[in-house]
Amino acid sequence: MKLKNLKKRAFTLVEVMIAIGVLSVSLTALIGLLSAISTKVAEVRAASKAISIVADLEVILKSKAFDQVYTWVRNPRQDYVIYFWDEYANDDEVDDPSLVCVSSEDKGRRVGEPPNSEELKRTEGNIYRVILKLNEDALVGCHTELASPDAEYNGGPLPSSADMYGEAFLPITVDVLVDPVNDIIIGSGDEEQNNQRRIHSDLTIKMR
Protein backbone atom coordinates (compact mmCIF):
# COMPACT_ATOMS: atom_id res chain seq x y z
CA MET A 1 0.00 0.00 0.00
CA LYS A 2 1.44 3.31 -1.04
CA LEU A 3 1.31 6.33 1.25
CA LYS A 4 0.05 9.45 -0.37
CA ASN A 5 2.32 12.45 -0.18
CA LEU A 6 0.82 14.99 2.22
CA LYS A 7 1.18 18.53 0.98
CA LYS A 8 1.98 21.10 3.64
CA ARG A 9 -0.28 24.11 3.26
CA ALA A 10 1.26 27.56 4.03
CA PHE A 11 -0.62 30.71 5.08
CA THR A 12 -1.70 32.88 2.23
CA LEU A 13 -0.82 36.57 2.09
CA VAL A 14 -4.44 37.48 2.75
CA GLU A 15 -4.55 35.34 5.92
CA VAL A 16 -1.31 36.89 7.18
CA MET A 17 -2.66 40.40 6.58
CA ILE A 18 -5.90 39.58 8.40
CA ALA A 19 -3.97 38.13 11.37
CA ILE A 20 -1.77 41.23 11.56
CA GLY A 21 -4.86 43.45 11.46
CA VAL A 22 -6.57 41.54 14.28
CA LEU A 23 -3.36 41.63 16.33
CA SER A 24 -2.97 45.38 15.77
CA VAL A 25 -6.53 46.08 16.88
CA SER A 26 -6.08 43.90 19.98
CA LEU A 27 -2.82 45.59 20.94
CA THR A 28 -4.31 49.06 20.45
CA ALA A 29 -7.24 48.18 22.71
CA LEU A 30 -4.88 46.68 25.30
CA ILE A 31 -2.64 49.77 25.32
CA GLY A 32 -5.69 52.00 25.75
CA LEU A 33 -6.91 49.84 28.63
CA LEU A 34 -3.52 49.93 30.36
CA SER A 35 -3.38 53.72 29.95
CA ALA A 36 -6.86 54.07 31.48
CA ILE A 37 -5.89 51.82 34.39
CA SER A 38 -2.69 53.81 35.01
CA THR A 39 -4.64 57.07 34.96
CA LYS A 40 -7.19 55.68 37.41
CA VAL A 41 -4.47 54.42 39.76
CA ALA A 42 -2.81 57.86 39.68
CA GLU A 43 -6.15 59.53 40.47
CA VAL A 44 -6.76 57.19 43.44
CA ARG A 45 -3.27 57.84 44.79
CA ALA A 46 -3.72 61.60 44.41
CA ALA A 47 -7.10 61.49 46.16
CA SER A 48 -5.65 59.42 48.99
CA LYS A 49 -2.73 61.84 49.38
CA ALA A 50 -5.10 64.82 49.34
CA ILE A 51 -7.15 63.34 52.20
CA SER A 52 -3.94 62.78 54.14
CA ILE A 53 -2.90 66.40 53.55
CA VAL A 54 -6.29 67.69 54.73
CA ALA A 55 -5.76 65.71 57.94
CA ASP A 56 -2.33 67.32 58.35
CA LEU A 57 -3.91 70.71 57.69
CA GLU A 58 -6.45 70.11 60.46
CA VAL A 59 -3.57 69.54 62.88
CA ILE A 60 -1.97 72.81 61.78
CA LEU A 61 -5.22 74.75 62.19
CA LYS A 62 -5.77 73.33 65.67
CA SER A 63 -2.26 74.39 66.68
CA LYS A 64 -2.81 77.99 65.55
CA ALA A 65 -4.62 80.66 67.56
CA PHE A 66 -8.04 81.68 66.27
CA ASP A 67 -6.81 85.26 65.74
CA GLN A 68 -4.01 84.07 63.46
CA VAL A 69 -6.22 81.89 61.27
CA TYR A 70 -8.72 84.75 61.18
CA THR A 71 -6.12 87.06 59.64
CA TRP A 72 -5.39 84.40 57.01
CA VAL A 73 -8.92 84.25 55.63
CA ARG A 74 -10.90 87.27 56.84
CA ASN A 75 -10.71 88.80 53.36
CA PRO A 76 -12.25 86.31 50.89
CA ARG A 77 -10.42 88.04 48.02
CA GLN A 78 -7.02 87.14 49.49
CA ASP A 79 -6.10 83.46 49.67
CA TYR A 80 -3.72 81.91 52.16
CA VAL A 81 -1.39 79.27 50.72
CA ILE A 82 0.33 76.39 52.52
CA TYR A 83 2.69 74.00 50.72
CA PHE A 84 3.04 70.33 51.61
CA TRP A 85 5.62 67.86 50.34
CA ASP A 86 7.30 64.58 51.26
CA GLU A 87 10.93 64.52 52.33
CA TYR A 88 13.23 61.63 53.14
CA ALA A 89 13.51 61.43 56.92
CA ASN A 90 17.23 60.60 56.70
CA ASP A 91 18.46 61.63 53.29
CA ASP A 92 22.05 60.76 54.26
CA GLU A 93 21.07 57.14 54.86
CA VAL A 94 20.78 55.31 51.54
CA ASP A 95 19.09 52.32 53.20
CA ASP A 96 16.42 54.43 54.93
CA PRO A 97 13.62 55.18 52.42
CA SER A 98 11.15 56.52 55.00
CA LEU A 99 9.33 59.72 54.05
CA VAL A 100 7.79 62.41 56.22
CA CYS A 101 5.26 65.02 55.14
CA VAL A 102 6.37 68.58 55.89
CA SER A 103 4.74 71.94 55.24
CA SER A 104 5.64 75.59 54.81
CA GLU A 105 4.09 76.17 58.26
CA ASP A 106 6.62 73.92 60.02
CA LYS A 107 9.20 75.54 62.27
CA GLY A 108 12.24 76.67 60.31
CA ARG A 109 10.39 76.72 56.97
CA ARG A 110 9.44 79.76 54.91
CA VAL A 111 5.79 80.56 55.45
CA GLY A 112 3.77 80.50 52.24
CA GLU A 113 6.68 79.33 50.09
CA PRO A 114 7.44 76.00 48.37
CA PRO A 115 10.61 74.01 49.09
CA ASN A 116 13.85 75.67 48.00
CA SER A 117 16.51 74.06 45.82
CA GLU A 118 18.19 72.30 48.76
CA GLU A 119 14.90 70.96 50.09
CA LEU A 120 13.90 69.77 46.62
CA LYS A 121 16.93 67.44 46.66
CA ARG A 122 15.34 65.64 49.61
CA THR A 123 11.84 65.75 48.16
CA GLU A 124 10.03 62.78 46.70
CA GLY A 125 7.02 63.20 44.43
CA ASN A 126 4.90 66.24 43.70
CA ILE A 127 4.36 69.43 45.67
CA TYR A 128 0.88 70.00 47.07
CA ARG A 129 -0.42 73.55 47.20
CA VAL A 130 -3.27 74.09 49.66
CA ILE A 131 -5.37 77.24 49.26
CA LEU A 132 -7.42 78.45 52.21
CA LYS A 133 -10.27 80.87 51.65
CA LEU A 134 -13.17 82.19 53.70
CA ASN A 135 -16.35 80.29 52.83
CA GLU A 136 -18.75 83.17 52.41
CA ASP A 137 -21.78 80.97 51.71
CA ALA A 138 -21.54 79.39 55.17
CA LEU A 139 -21.74 82.84 56.82
CA VAL A 140 -24.66 84.30 54.89
CA GLY A 141 -27.30 85.35 57.40
CA CYS A 142 -24.89 85.21 60.37
CA HIS A 143 -24.15 88.15 62.63
CA THR A 144 -20.46 88.63 62.02
CA GLU A 145 -19.92 92.18 63.34
CA LEU A 146 -20.28 92.93 67.03
CA ALA A 147 -20.45 96.62 66.18
CA SER A 148 -23.62 95.90 64.16
CA PRO A 149 -25.27 92.94 65.90
CA ASP A 150 -28.47 93.27 63.86
CA ALA A 151 -26.70 93.30 60.48
CA GLU A 152 -26.49 89.97 58.71
CA TYR A 153 -23.43 88.97 56.72
CA ASN A 154 -23.98 89.21 53.01
CA GLY A 155 -20.46 88.68 51.68
CA GLY A 156 -17.17 90.55 51.67
CA PRO A 157 -14.34 90.98 54.20
CA LEU A 158 -14.90 90.34 57.88
CA PRO A 159 -14.06 92.94 60.57
CA SER A 160 -10.37 93.83 60.73
CA SER A 161 -10.02 92.30 64.21
CA ALA A 162 -11.17 88.89 65.41
CA ASP A 163 -12.31 90.61 68.63
CA MET A 164 -15.01 92.32 66.58
CA TYR A 165 -16.12 89.09 64.89
CA GLY A 166 -19.50 87.95 66.16
CA GLU A 167 -19.41 84.20 65.53
CA ALA A 168 -17.62 81.39 67.36
CA PHE A 169 -16.66 79.57 64.18
CA LEU A 170 -14.78 80.39 61.01
CA PRO A 171 -15.74 78.38 57.87
CA ILE A 172 -12.82 77.80 55.53
CA THR A 173 -12.79 76.37 52.02
CA VAL A 174 -9.80 74.11 51.37
CA ASP A 175 -8.53 73.41 47.85
CA VAL A 176 -5.71 70.90 47.37
CA LEU A 177 -3.75 71.30 44.14
CA VAL A 178 -0.81 69.29 42.85
CA ASP A 179 2.26 70.92 41.26
CA PRO A 180 5.08 68.95 39.60
CA VAL A 181 8.48 69.81 41.07
CA ASN A 182 9.58 71.38 37.78
CA ASP A 183 6.56 73.68 37.62
CA ILE A 184 5.66 74.87 41.12
CA ILE A 185 3.23 77.77 41.19
CA ILE A 186 4.03 80.47 43.70
CA GLY A 187 0.94 81.67 45.56
CA SER A 188 -2.67 81.26 44.53
CA GLY A 189 -2.11 80.87 40.79
CA ASP A 190 -4.78 81.65 38.24
CA GLU A 191 -8.14 79.94 37.96
CA GLU A 192 -7.31 78.07 34.74
CA GLN A 193 -4.16 76.54 36.23
CA ASN A 194 -5.94 75.71 39.46
CA ASN A 195 -8.82 73.98 37.68
CA GLN A 196 -6.32 71.71 35.95
CA ARG A 197 -4.40 70.91 39.13
CA ARG A 198 -7.15 70.71 41.73
CA ILE A 199 -7.48 67.20 43.16
CA HIS A 200 -9.64 67.81 46.21
CA SER A 201 -11.94 70.44 47.72
CA ASP A 202 -13.19 70.45 51.28
CA LEU A 203 -14.68 72.58 54.02
CA THR A 204 -13.17 72.91 57.48
CA ILE A 205 -14.16 74.87 60.57
CA LYS A 206 -11.86 76.77 62.91
CA MET A 207 -13.44 77.22 66.35
CA ARG A 208 -12.54 79.86 68.90
C-alpha positions in Angstrom: 0.0 0.0 0.0 1.4 3.3 -1.0 1.3 6.3 1.3 0.0 9.4 -0.4 2.3 12.5 -0.2 0.8 15.0 2.2 1.2 18.5 1.0 2.0 21.1 3.6 -0.3 24.1 3.3 1.3 27.6 4.0 -0.6 30.7 5.1 -1.7 32.9 2.2 -0.8 36.6 2.1 -4.4 37.5 2.8 -4.6 35.3 5.9 -1.3 36.9 7.2 -2.7 40.4 6.6 -5.9 39.6 8.4 -4.0 38.1 11.4 -1.8 41.2 11.6 -4.9 43.4 11.5 -6.6 41.5 14.3 -3.4 41.6 16.3 -3.0 45.4 15.8 -6.5 46.1 16.9 -6.1 43.9 20.0 -2.8 45.6 20.9 -4.3 49.1 20.5 -7.2 48.2 22.7 -4.9 46.7 25.3 -2.6 49.8 25.3 -5.7 52.0 25.7 -6.9 49.8 28.6 -3.5 49.9 30.4 -3.4 53.7 30.0 -6.9 54.1 31.5 -5.9 51.8 34.4 -2.7 53.8 35.0 -4.6 57.1 35.0 -7.2 55.7 37.4 -4.5 54.4 39.8 -2.8 57.9 39.7 -6.2 59.5 40.5 -6.8 57.2 43.4 -3.3 57.8 44.8 -3.7 61.6 44.4 -7.1 61.5 46.2 -5.6 59.4 49.0 -2.7 61.8 49.4 -5.1 64.8 49.3 -7.2 63.3 52.2 -3.9 62.8 54.1 -2.9 66.4 53.5 -6.3 67.7 54.7 -5.8 65.7 57.9 -2.3 67.3 58.4 -3.9 70.7 57.7 -6.5 70.1 60.5 -3.6 69.5 62.9 -2.0 72.8 61.8 -5.2 74.8 62.2 -5.8 73.3 65.7 -2.3 74.4 66.7 -2.8 78.0 65.6 -4.6 80.7 67.6 -8.0 81.7 66.3 -6.8 85.3 65.7 -4.0 84.1 63.5 -6.2 81.9 61.3 -8.7 84.8 61.2 -6.1 87.1 59.6 -5.4 84.4 57.0 -8.9 84.2 55.6 -10.9 87.3 56.8 -10.7 88.8 53.4 -12.2 86.3 50.9 -10.4 88.0 48.0 -7.0 87.1 49.5 -6.1 83.5 49.7 -3.7 81.9 52.2 -1.4 79.3 50.7 0.3 76.4 52.5 2.7 74.0 50.7 3.0 70.3 51.6 5.6 67.9 50.3 7.3 64.6 51.3 10.9 64.5 52.3 13.2 61.6 53.1 13.5 61.4 56.9 17.2 60.6 56.7 18.5 61.6 53.3 22.1 60.8 54.3 21.1 57.1 54.9 20.8 55.3 51.5 19.1 52.3 53.2 16.4 54.4 54.9 13.6 55.2 52.4 11.1 56.5 55.0 9.3 59.7 54.1 7.8 62.4 56.2 5.3 65.0 55.1 6.4 68.6 55.9 4.7 71.9 55.2 5.6 75.6 54.8 4.1 76.2 58.3 6.6 73.9 60.0 9.2 75.5 62.3 12.2 76.7 60.3 10.4 76.7 57.0 9.4 79.8 54.9 5.8 80.6 55.5 3.8 80.5 52.2 6.7 79.3 50.1 7.4 76.0 48.4 10.6 74.0 49.1 13.9 75.7 48.0 16.5 74.1 45.8 18.2 72.3 48.8 14.9 71.0 50.1 13.9 69.8 46.6 16.9 67.4 46.7 15.3 65.6 49.6 11.8 65.8 48.2 10.0 62.8 46.7 7.0 63.2 44.4 4.9 66.2 43.7 4.4 69.4 45.7 0.9 70.0 47.1 -0.4 73.6 47.2 -3.3 74.1 49.7 -5.4 77.2 49.3 -7.4 78.4 52.2 -10.3 80.9 51.7 -13.2 82.2 53.7 -16.3 80.3 52.8 -18.8 83.2 52.4 -21.8 81.0 51.7 -21.5 79.4 55.2 -21.7 82.8 56.8 -24.7 84.3 54.9 -27.3 85.4 57.4 -24.9 85.2 60.4 -24.2 88.2 62.6 -20.5 88.6 62.0 -19.9 92.2 63.3 -20.3 92.9 67.0 -20.5 96.6 66.2 -23.6 95.9 64.2 -25.3 92.9 65.9 -28.5 93.3 63.9 -26.7 93.3 60.5 -26.5 90.0 58.7 -23.4 89.0 56.7 -24.0 89.2 53.0 -20.5 88.7 51.7 -17.2 90.6 51.7 -14.3 91.0 54.2 -14.9 90.3 57.9 -14.1 92.9 60.6 -10.4 93.8 60.7 -10.0 92.3 64.2 -11.2 88.9 65.4 -12.3 90.6 68.6 -15.0 92.3 66.6 -16.1 89.1 64.9 -19.5 88.0 66.2 -19.4 84.2 65.5 -17.6 81.4 67.4 -16.7 79.6 64.2 -14.8 80.4 61.0 -15.7 78.4 57.9 -12.8 77.8 55.5 -12.8 76.4 52.0 -9.8 74.1 51.4 -8.5 73.4 47.8 -5.7 70.9 47.4 -3.7 71.3 44.1 -0.8 69.3 42.9 2.3 70.9 41.3 5.1 69.0 39.6 8.5 69.8 41.1 9.6 71.4 37.8 6.6 73.7 37.6 5.7 74.9 41.1 3.2 77.8 41.2 4.0 80.5 43.7 0.9 81.7 45.6 -2.7 81.3 44.5 -2.1 80.9 40.8 -4.8 81.7 38.2 -8.1 79.9 38.0 -7.3 78.1 34.7 -4.2 76.5 36.2 -5.9 75.7 39.5 -8.8 74.0 37.7 -6.3 71.7 35.9 -4.4 70.9 39.1 -7.1 70.7 41.7 -7.5 67.2 43.2 -9.6 67.8 46.2 -11.9 70.4 47.7 -13.2 70.5 51.3 -14.7 72.6 54.0 -13.2 72.9 57.5 -14.2 74.9 60.6 -11.9 76.8 62.9 -13.4 77.2 66.4 -12.5 79.9 68.9 
